Amino acid sequence: MNISDPVSDMLARIRNAFHALHKDVAVPRSRMKEAIAAILQDEGYIEGFTTDERTITLELKYVGGKPAVAGLKKISKPGRRVYVPATDIPRVQNGLGICILSTSKGLLAGQKATEAHVGGEVLCEIW
């Protein structure tokens, strides 16, 4: 099956799995999705992830029986790409969430992109 926006598909699968209170969710593997999973793990939104030849399995994190992720929002879409300079990286939920950017230094969380003084395409916001 051909997916026009793989990152959006990954976010939708994660959102649906959290709503259904699943322990883990599998998504098709790509380097970009692996980088997003690594950022989610570093920021504490998932317990961890494992990869095999074709899939990435994300272990979802719950705090007190509630999902660690309250919301996911795709910002850049295939029809409208959103780029920001390093000085205009958005703060998500007044600093309680993160945004993920595709930069010249790879995928970075918003705070790390600000520290590295690089801008790029805003892929999504997570809080």
DSSP file (Angstrom, degrees, kcal/mol; ACC not computed):
  #  RESIDUE AA STRUCTURE BP1 BP2  ACC     N-H-->O    O-->H-N    N-H-->O    O-->H-N    TCO  KAPPA ALPHA  PHI   PSI    X-CA   Y-CA   Z-CA
    1    1 A M              0   0    0      0, 0.0     2,-0.6     0, 0.0     0, 0.0   0.000 360.0 360.0 360.0 134.4    0.0    0.0    0.0
    2    2 A N        -     0   0    0      2,-0.0     2,-0.5     0, 0.0     0, 0.0  -0.793 360.0-161.9 -93.7 123.5    1.3    3.4   -1.0
    3    3 A I        -     0   0    0     -2,-0.6     6,-0.0     1,-0.1     0, 0.0  -0.909  10.0-157.0-107.7 128.0    1.1    6.0    1.8
    4    4 A S  S    S+     0   0    0     -2,-0.5    -1,-0.1     1,-0.3    -2,-0.0   0.807  89.9  26.8 -75.7 -28.4    1.3    9.7    0.7
    5    5 A D     >  +     0   0    0      1,-0.1     4,-1.9     2,-0.0    -1,-0.3  -0.765  65.8 179.3-135.3  89.3    2.4   11.0    4.1
    6    6 A P  H  > S+     0   0    0      0, 0.0     4,-2.1     0, 0.0     5,-0.1   0.826  82.0  53.8 -62.7 -33.9    4.2    8.3    6.1
    7    7 A V  H  > S+     0   0    0      2,-0.2     4,-2.4     1,-0.2     5,-0.2   0.916 108.9  49.2 -67.4 -41.7    4.9   10.5    9.2
    8    8 A S  H  > S+     0   0    0      1,-0.2     4,-2.3     2,-0.2    -1,-0.2   0.886 109.8  52.2 -63.3 -38.5    1.2   11.4    9.4
    9    9 A D  H  X S+     0   0    0     -4,-1.9     4,-2.2     2,-0.2    -1,-0.2   0.906 109.2  50.2 -62.6 -42.1    0.4    7.7    9.2
   10   10 A M  H  X S+     0   0    0     -4,-2.1     4,-2.2     1,-0.2    -2,-0.2   0.927 111.0  48.2 -62.5 -45.8    2.8    7.0   12.1
   11   11 A L  H  X S+     0   0    0     -4,-2.4     4,-2.7     1,-0.2    -1,-0.2   0.886 110.8  51.3 -63.3 -39.3    1.3    9.7   14.2
   12   12 A A  H  X S+     0   0    0     -4,-2.3     4,-2.6     2,-0.2    -1,-0.2   0.900 109.7  50.0 -65.4 -40.0   -2.2    8.5   13.5
   13   13 A R  H  X S+     0   0    0     -4,-2.2     4,-2.3     2,-0.2    -2,-0.2   0.907 112.2  47.6 -64.5 -41.0   -1.2    4.9   14.5
   14   14 A I  H  X S+     0   0    0     -4,-2.2     4,-2.4     2,-0.2    -2,-0.2   0.937 112.7  48.7 -64.7 -46.2    0.3    6.2   17.8
   15   15 A R  H  X S+     0   0    0     -4,-2.7     4,-2.2     1,-0.2    -2,-0.2   0.929 113.3  46.9 -59.1 -46.9   -2.7    8.3   18.6
   16   16 A N  H  X S+     0   0    0     -4,-2.6     4,-1.8     1,-0.2    -1,-0.2   0.886 111.2  51.3 -64.7 -39.2   -5.1    5.4   17.9
   17   17 A A  H  <>S+     0   0    0     -4,-2.3     5,-2.5     2,-0.2     4,-0.3   0.897 110.2  49.3 -66.3 -39.8   -3.1    3.0   20.0
   18   18 A F  H ><5S+     0   0    0     -4,-2.4     3,-1.2     1,-0.2    -2,-0.2   0.920 110.3  50.6 -64.0 -42.6   -3.0    5.4   22.9
   19   19 A H  H 3<5S+     0   0    0     -4,-2.2    -1,-0.2     1,-0.3    -2,-0.2   0.852 112.6  46.5 -64.2 -33.0   -6.8    5.8   22.7
   20   20 A A  T 3<5S-     0   0    0     -4,-1.8    -1,-0.3    -5,-0.2    -2,-0.2   0.421 111.8-123.8 -88.1   1.8   -7.3    2.1   22.7
   21   21 A L  T < 5 +     0   0    0     -3,-1.2    -3,-0.2    -4,-0.3     2,-0.1   0.849  48.6 169.4  58.9  39.1   -4.8    1.7   25.6
   22   22 A H      < -     0   0    0     -5,-2.5    -1,-0.2    -6,-0.1     3,-0.1  -0.451  39.0-136.1 -76.0 154.4   -2.6   -0.7   23.7
   23   23 A K  S    S+     0   0    0      1,-0.2    37,-2.0    -2,-0.1     2,-0.3   0.812  82.9   2.6 -80.1 -31.6    0.8   -1.6   25.1
   24   24 A D  E     -A   59   0A   0     35,-0.2     2,-0.3    -7,-0.1    35,-0.2  -0.952  59.9-152.1-149.6 167.3    2.6   -1.3   21.8
   25   25 A V  E     -A   58   0A   0     33,-1.9    33,-2.9    -2,-0.3     2,-0.4  -0.997  12.0-141.4-144.7 142.1    2.1   -0.3   18.2
   26   26 A A  E     +A   57   0A   0     -2,-0.3    31,-0.2    31,-0.2    29,-0.0  -0.876  19.6 178.4-107.5 136.6    3.9   -1.4   15.0
   27   27 A V  E     -A   56   0A   0     29,-2.5    29,-2.8    -2,-0.4   -17,-0.0  -0.956  40.4 -90.4-130.5 151.3    4.6    1.0   12.1
   28   28 A P  E     -A   55   0A   0      0, 0.0    27,-0.3     0, 0.0     2,-0.3  -0.331  53.8-107.7 -60.0 145.2    6.4    0.4    8.8
   29   29 A R        +     0   0    0     25,-2.6     2,-0.3     4,-0.1     3,-0.1  -0.541  50.1 145.5 -85.6 138.0   10.1    1.1    9.1
   30   30 A S     >  -     0   0    0     -2,-0.3     4,-2.1     1,-0.1     5,-0.2  -0.948  55.5-110.6-154.6 163.0   12.0    4.0    7.6
   31   31 A R  H  > S+     0   0    0     -2,-0.3     4,-2.1     1,-0.2     5,-0.1   0.883 117.7  52.2 -65.2 -37.3   15.0    6.0    8.8
   32   32 A M  H  > S+     0   0    0      1,-0.2     4,-2.2     2,-0.2    -1,-0.2   0.917 109.8  48.0 -65.5 -42.3   12.9    9.1    9.5
   33   33 A K  H  > S+     0   0    0      1,-0.2     4,-2.5     2,-0.2    -1,-0.2   0.864 109.8  53.3 -66.8 -35.1   10.4    7.2   11.6
   34   34 A E  H  X S+     0   0    0     -4,-2.1     4,-2.2     2,-0.2    -1,-0.2   0.903 109.0  49.5 -63.6 -40.4   13.2    5.6   13.6
   35   35 A A  H  X S+     0   0    0     -4,-2.1     4,-2.0     2,-0.2    -2,-0.2   0.896 110.9  49.3 -65.8 -39.9   14.6    9.1   14.2
   36   36 A I  H  X S+     0   0    0     -4,-2.2     4,-2.6     2,-0.2    -2,-0.2   0.919 110.6  50.5 -63.8 -43.3   11.1   10.3   15.4
   37   37 A A  H  X S+     0   0    0     -4,-2.5     4,-2.1     1,-0.2    -2,-0.2   0.891 108.9  51.9 -62.0 -39.4   10.8    7.2   17.7
   38   38 A A  H  X S+     0   0    0     -4,-2.2     4,-2.6     2,-0.2    -1,-0.2   0.901 110.4  48.1 -63.8 -40.6   14.3    8.0   19.1
   39   39 A I  H  X S+     0   0    0     -4,-2.0     4,-2.4     2,-0.2    -2,-0.2   0.922 110.6  51.3 -65.0 -43.8   13.2   11.6   19.9
   40   40 A L  H  <>S+     0   0    0     -4,-2.6     5,-2.7     1,-0.2     6,-1.0   0.878 112.7  46.5 -61.1 -37.3    9.9   10.4   21.5
   41   41 A Q  H ><5S+     0   0    0     -4,-2.1     3,-0.9     4,-0.2    -2,-0.2   0.921 111.9  49.9 -70.3 -43.9   11.9    8.0   23.7
   42   42 A D  H 3<5S+     0   0    0     -4,-2.6    -2,-0.2     1,-0.2    -1,-0.2   0.862 112.4  47.9 -61.9 -36.2   14.5   10.7   24.6
   43   43 A E  T 3<5S-     0   0    0     -4,-2.4    -1,-0.2    -5,-0.2    -2,-0.2   0.515 117.4-112.9 -85.5  -5.4   11.7   13.1   25.6
   44   44 A G  T < 5S+     0   0    0     -3,-0.9    -3,-0.2    -4,-0.4    -2,-0.1   0.685  81.9 120.0  87.4  18.9    9.9   10.5   27.6
   45   45 A Y  S   <S+     0   0    0     -5,-2.7    16,-0.7    -6,-0.2     2,-0.3   0.703  78.4  28.7 -89.1 -20.4    6.7   10.0   25.5
   46   46 A I  E    S-B   60   0A   0     -6,-1.0    14,-0.2    14,-0.2    -2,-0.2  -0.948  73.7-129.1-133.6 157.8    7.3    6.3   24.9
   47   47 A E  E    S-     0   0A   0     12,-2.4     2,-0.3    -2,-0.3    13,-0.2   0.906  74.6 -61.7 -70.7 -42.3    9.1    3.6   26.9
   48   48 A G  E     -B   59   0A   0     11,-1.0    11,-3.1    -3,-0.1     2,-0.3  -0.972  46.3-123.5 176.5-177.3   11.2    2.4   24.0
   49   49 A F  E     -B   58   0A   0     -2,-0.3     2,-0.3     9,-0.2     9,-0.2  -0.994   8.2-156.6-151.7 153.2   11.2    0.9   20.5
   50   50 A T  E     -B   57   0A   0      7,-2.2     7,-3.0    -2,-0.3     2,-0.4  -0.949  11.5-154.4-128.1 151.1   12.6   -2.0   18.6
   51   51 A T  E     +B   56   0A   0     -2,-0.3     2,-0.2     5,-0.2     5,-0.2  -0.938  13.1 174.5-125.2 148.2   13.2   -2.4   14.9
   52   52 A D        -     0   0    0      3,-2.4   -23,-0.0    -2,-0.4    -2,-0.0  -0.640  57.5 -68.9-129.3-163.6   13.4   -5.4   12.6
   53   53 A E  S    S+     0   0    0     -2,-0.2     3,-0.1     1,-0.2   -24,-0.0   0.838 127.0  11.7 -61.2 -34.9   13.7   -5.5    8.9
   54   54 A R  S    S+     0   0    0      1,-0.1   -25,-2.6   -26,-0.1     2,-0.3   0.627 120.2  45.9-120.0 -18.5   10.3   -4.1    8.1
   55   55 A T  E     -A   28   0A   0    -27,-0.3    -3,-2.4   -26,-0.0     2,-0.5  -0.887  53.8-144.8-133.2 158.9    8.7   -2.6   11.2
   56   56 A I  E     -AB  27  51A   0    -29,-2.8   -29,-2.5    -2,-0.3     2,-0.6  -0.991  19.1-155.9-115.7 127.2    9.3   -0.4   14.2
   57   57 A T  E     -AB  26  50A   0     -7,-3.0    -7,-2.2    -2,-0.5     2,-0.5  -0.926   7.5-158.3-108.4 115.8    7.5   -1.5   17.4
   58   58 A L  E     -AB  25  49A   0    -33,-2.9   -33,-1.9    -2,-0.6     2,-0.8  -0.800   9.6-143.3 -95.1 129.3    6.9    1.4   19.8
   59   59 A E  E     -AB  24  48A   0    -11,-3.1   -12,-2.4    -2,-0.5   -11,-1.0  -0.836  26.1-136.9 -91.3 112.2    6.3    0.5   23.5
   60   60 A L  E     - B   0  46A   0    -37,-2.0     2,-0.4    -2,-0.8   -14,-0.2  -0.351   9.8-136.2 -75.8 149.8    3.8    3.0   24.7
   61   61 A K        -     0   0    0    -16,-0.7     7,-2.3    -2,-0.1     2,-0.4  -0.887  16.9-171.5-111.4 134.1    4.1    4.8   28.0
   62   62 A Y  E     -C   67   0B   0     -2,-0.4     2,-0.6     5,-0.2   -16,-0.0  -0.972   8.9-157.6-123.7 139.7    1.3    5.4   30.5
   63   63 A V  E >  S-C   66   0B   0      3,-3.2     3,-1.4    -2,-0.4    -2,-0.0  -0.958  82.2 -16.8-118.7 112.7    1.4    7.5   33.6
   64   64 A G  T 3  S-     0   0    0     -2,-0.6    -1,-0.2     1,-0.3     0, 0.0   0.838 128.8 -53.8  63.4  32.8   -1.2    6.6   36.2
   65   65 A G  T 3  S+     0   0    0      1,-0.3    -1,-0.3    -3,-0.0    -3,-0.0   0.419 119.9 106.0  82.6  -2.2   -3.2    4.7   33.7
   66   66 A K  E <  S-C   63   0B   0     -3,-1.4    -3,-3.2     1,-0.1    -1,-0.3  -0.845  80.1 -95.9-110.8 148.6   -3.3    7.7   31.3
   67   67 A P  E     -C   62   0B   0      0, 0.0    -5,-0.2     0, 0.0    -1,-0.1  -0.282  20.3-136.9 -60.8 143.2   -1.3    8.1   28.1
   68   68 A A  S    S+     0   0    0     -7,-2.3     2,-0.6   -23,-0.3    -6,-0.1   0.734  94.2  67.9 -70.6 -22.2    1.9   10.0   28.3
   69   69 A V        +     0   0    0     -8,-0.3     3,-0.1   -24,-0.2    -1,-0.1  -0.890  57.8 178.5-101.8 117.6    0.9   11.7   25.0
   70   70 A A        -     0   0    0     -2,-0.6     2,-0.3     1,-0.3    -1,-0.2   0.788  68.9  -1.6 -85.7 -30.0   -2.1   14.0   25.4
   71   71 A G        -     0   0    0      2,-0.0    56,-2.3     0, 0.0     2,-0.4  -0.992  51.2-160.3-161.6 152.3   -2.0   15.1   21.8
   72   72 A L  E     -D  126   0C   0     -2,-0.3     2,-0.4    54,-0.2    54,-0.2  -0.994  13.4-176.4-132.1 138.1   -0.3   14.9   18.4
   73   73 A K  E     -D  125   0C   0     52,-2.5    52,-2.7    -2,-0.4     2,-0.4  -0.973  20.2-140.4-141.4 125.4   -0.6   17.4   15.6
   74   74 A K  E     +D  124   0C   0     -2,-0.4    50,-0.3    50,-0.2    49,-0.1  -0.703  22.0 176.9 -81.1 129.3    0.9   17.2   12.1
   75   75 A I        +     0   0    0     48,-2.2     2,-0.4    -2,-0.4    48,-0.2   0.884  62.8  51.2 -99.7 -62.7    2.1   20.7   11.0
   76   76 A S  S    S-     0   0    0     46,-1.1     5,-0.2    47,-0.6    -1,-0.2  -0.641  70.3-177.7 -78.7 132.6    3.8   20.2    7.6
   77   77 A K  B >   -H   80   0D   0      3,-2.5     3,-1.0    -2,-0.4   -72,-0.0  -0.824  42.4-101.2-124.6 164.5    1.6   18.4    5.1
   78   78 A P  T 3  S+     0   0    0      0, 0.0     3,-0.2     0, 0.0    -1,-0.0   0.827 123.6  44.2 -57.7 -31.3    2.3   17.3    1.6
   79   79 A G  T 3  S+     0   0    0      1,-0.3     2,-0.3    -3,-0.0    -3,-0.0   0.638 124.9  29.5 -87.6 -14.5    0.3   20.3    0.2
   80   80 A R  B <   -H   77   0D   0     -3,-1.0    -3,-2.5    -5,-0.0     2,-0.3  -0.815  69.0-163.6-151.1 103.5    1.7   22.9    2.6
   81   81 A R        -     0   0    0     -2,-0.3     2,-0.6    -5,-0.2    -5,-0.1  -0.691  10.4-150.0 -88.0 140.1    5.2   22.7    4.0
   82   82 A V        -     0   0    0     -2,-0.3    40,-2.4    40,-0.3     2,-0.4  -0.949  16.4-178.8-116.3 116.3    6.0   24.9    7.1
   83   83 A Y  E     -E  121   0C   0     -2,-0.6    38,-0.2    38,-0.2    18,-0.0  -0.898   1.5-174.6-114.2 143.3    9.6   26.1    7.5
   84   84 A V  E     -E  120   0C   0     36,-2.5    36,-1.9    -2,-0.4     5,-0.1  -0.986  22.6-123.0-135.2 146.2   10.9   28.2   10.3
   85   85 A P    >   -     0   0    0      0, 0.0     3,-1.5     0, 0.0    33,-0.1  -0.355  41.3 -98.1 -76.6 169.9   14.2   29.9   11.1
   86   86 A A  G >  S+     0   0    0      1,-0.3     3,-0.7    31,-0.2    32,-0.2   0.787 123.2  55.8 -60.7 -28.2   16.1   29.1   14.3
   87   87 A T  G 3  S+     0   0    0      1,-0.2    -1,-0.3    30,-0.1    27,-0.0   0.660 107.7  48.2 -80.3 -14.8   14.7   32.2   16.0
   88   88 A D  G <   +     0   0    0     -3,-1.5    -1,-0.2     2,-0.1    -2,-0.2   0.082  69.1 142.8-115.0  23.6   11.0   31.3   15.3
   89   89 A I    <   -     0   0    0     -3,-0.7    -3,-0.0    -4,-0.1    30,-0.0  -0.498  54.9-116.0 -66.2 126.4   10.9   27.7   16.5
   90   90 A P        -     0   0    0      0, 0.0     2,-0.5     0, 0.0     9,-0.2  -0.282  13.3-133.5 -70.7 148.0    7.4   27.3   18.1
   91   91 A R    >   -     0   0    0      7,-0.1     3,-0.5    19,-0.0     2,-0.5  -0.876  23.8-138.8 -94.9 129.6    6.9   26.5   21.8
   92   92 A V  G >>>S-     0   0    0     -2,-0.5     5,-2.2     5,-0.4     3,-0.9  -0.790  76.2 -12.9 -96.7 127.2    4.3   23.8   22.2
   93   93 A Q  G >45S-     0   0    0     -2,-0.5     3,-1.2     1,-0.3    -1,-0.2   0.877 127.1 -58.8  51.1  43.4    1.7   24.2   24.9
   94   94 A N  G <45S-     0   0    0     -3,-0.5    -1,-0.3     1,-0.3    -2,-0.1   0.848 110.4 -41.0  56.4  39.5    3.8   27.0   26.5
   95   95 A G  G <45S+     0   0    0     -3,-0.9    -1,-0.3     2,-0.0    -2,-0.2   0.372 118.7 103.3  95.4  -3.8    6.8   24.7   26.9
   96   96 A L  T <<5S+     0   0    0     -3,-1.2    -3,-0.2    -4,-0.6     2,-0.2   0.619  83.0  38.5 -85.9 -12.6    5.0   21.6   28.0
   97   97 A G  S   <S-     0   0    0     -5,-2.2    -5,-0.4     0, 0.0     2,-0.3  -0.594  76.6-124.0-123.4-174.2    5.3   19.8   24.7
   98   98 A I  E     -F  126   0C   0     28,-3.0    28,-3.2    -2,-0.2     2,-0.4  -0.922   5.4-147.4-130.7 157.0    7.8   19.5   21.9
   99   99 A C  E     -F  125   0C   0     -2,-0.3    11,-2.3    26,-0.2     2,-0.5  -0.940  17.4-138.6-117.1 150.3    7.9   20.1   18.2
  100  100 A I  E     -FG 124 109C   0     24,-2.4    23,-2.7    -2,-0.4    24,-1.1  -0.938  20.5-167.3-112.2 127.5   10.0   17.9   15.8
  101  101 A L  E     -FG 122 108C   0      7,-3.1     7,-2.4    -2,-0.5     2,-0.7  -0.872  22.0-138.0-115.7 145.6   11.9   19.6   13.1
  102  102 A S  E     +FG 121 107C   0     19,-2.7    19,-2.0    -2,-0.4     5,-0.2  -0.909  42.5 167.7 -97.4 110.8   13.7   18.3   10.0
  103  103 A T  E >   -FG 120 106C   0      3,-2.0     3,-1.5    -2,-0.7    17,-0.1  -0.561  54.6 -96.1-117.9 178.8   16.9   20.2    9.9
  104  104 A S  T 3  S+     0   0    0     15,-0.5     3,-0.1     1,-0.3    16,-0.1   0.661 126.2  54.4 -69.4 -15.1   20.3   20.1    8.1
  105  105 A K  T 3  S-     0   0    0      1,-0.5    -1,-0.3     8,-0.0     2,-0.1   0.125 123.5 -98.1-101.9  18.2   21.6   18.3   11.2
  106  106 A G  E <  S-G  103   0C   0     -3,-1.5    -3,-2.0     2,-0.1    -1,-0.5  -0.463  71.0 -22.3  96.3-171.2   18.9   15.6   11.0
  107  107 A L  E    S+G  102   0C   0     -5,-0.2     2,-0.3    -2,-0.1    -5,-0.2  -0.605  71.0 174.8 -76.4 131.4   15.6   15.4   13.0
  108  108 A L  E     -G  101   0C   0     -7,-2.4    -7,-3.1    -2,-0.3     2,-0.1  -0.971  34.1-112.6-136.2 149.6   15.7   17.4   16.2
  109  109 A A  E  >  -G  100   0C   0     -2,-0.3     4,-2.2    -9,-0.2    -9,-0.2  -0.475  43.3-105.8 -71.4 155.7   13.3   18.4   19.0
  110  110 A G  H  > S+     0   0    0    -11,-2.3     4,-2.1     1,-0.2     5,-0.1   0.865 118.1  50.4 -54.4 -44.3   12.5   22.1   19.0
  111  111 A Q  H  > S+     0   0    0      1,-0.2     4,-2.2     2,-0.2    -1,-0.2   0.901 111.9  47.3 -63.9 -42.0   14.7   22.9   22.1
  112  112 A K  H  > S+     0   0    0      2,-0.2     4,-1.8     1,-0.2    -1,-0.2   0.848 110.4  52.6 -70.1 -33.1   17.7   21.1   20.7
  113  113 A A  H  <>S+     0   0    0     -4,-2.2     5,-2.2     2,-0.2     4,-0.5   0.884 109.0  50.4 -67.3 -38.3   17.3   22.8   17.3
  114  114 A T  H ><5S+     0   0    0     -4,-2.1     3,-0.9    -5,-0.2    -2,-0.2   0.922 110.9  48.5 -63.8 -44.2   17.2   26.2   19.1
  115  115 A E  H 3<5S+     0   0    0     -4,-2.2    -1,-0.2     1,-0.2    -2,-0.2   0.844 112.9  47.7 -64.6 -33.5   20.4   25.3   21.0
  116  116 A A  T 3<5S-     0   0    0     -4,-1.8    -1,-0.2     2,-0.1    -2,-0.2   0.494 109.1-127.2 -85.4  -3.5   22.1   24.3   17.8
  117  117 A H  T < 5 +     0   0    0     -3,-0.9     2,-0.4    -4,-0.5    -3,-0.2   0.896  64.3 130.3  58.1  44.6   20.9   27.5   16.1
  118  118 A V      < -     0   0    0     -5,-2.2    -1,-0.2   -32,-0.2     2,-0.2  -0.984  38.4-164.7-127.9 141.7   19.3   25.6   13.1
  119  119 A G        +     0   0    0     -2,-0.4   -15,-0.5    -3,-0.1     2,-0.3  -0.416  22.2 138.5-104.8-173.5   15.8   26.0   11.6
  120  120 A G  E     -EF  84 103C   0    -36,-1.9   -36,-2.5    -2,-0.2     2,-0.5  -0.990  53.6 -25.6 165.9-160.5   14.0   23.7    9.3
  121  121 A E  E     -EF  83 102C   0    -19,-2.0   -19,-2.7    -2,-0.3     2,-0.8  -0.700  53.2-134.1 -85.2 126.8   10.7   22.1    8.4
  122  122 A V  E     + F   0 101C   0    -40,-2.4   -46,-1.1    -2,-0.5   -40,-0.3  -0.726  26.7 178.4 -81.7 111.4    8.3   21.7   11.4
  123  123 A L  E     -     0   0C   0    -23,-2.7   -48,-2.2    -2,-0.8   -47,-0.6   0.939  54.1 -27.1 -81.0 -50.0    7.0   18.1   11.1
  124  124 A C  E     -DF  74 100C   0    -24,-1.1   -24,-2.4   -50,-0.3     2,-0.4  -0.976  47.1-125.3-160.0 167.2    4.7   17.8   14.1
  125  125 A E  E     -DF  73  99C   0    -52,-2.7   -52,-2.5    -2,-0.3     2,-0.4  -0.969  22.4-171.8-121.6 140.5    3.9   18.9   17.7
  126  126 A I  E      DF  72  98C   0    -28,-3.2   -28,-3.0    -2,-0.4   -54,-0.2  -0.999 360.0 360.0-134.1 133.1    3.5   16.5   20.6
  127  127 A W              0   0    0    -56,-2.3   -55,-0.2    -2,-0.4    -1,-0.1   0.327 360.0 360.0-142.6 360.0    2.3   17.3   24.1
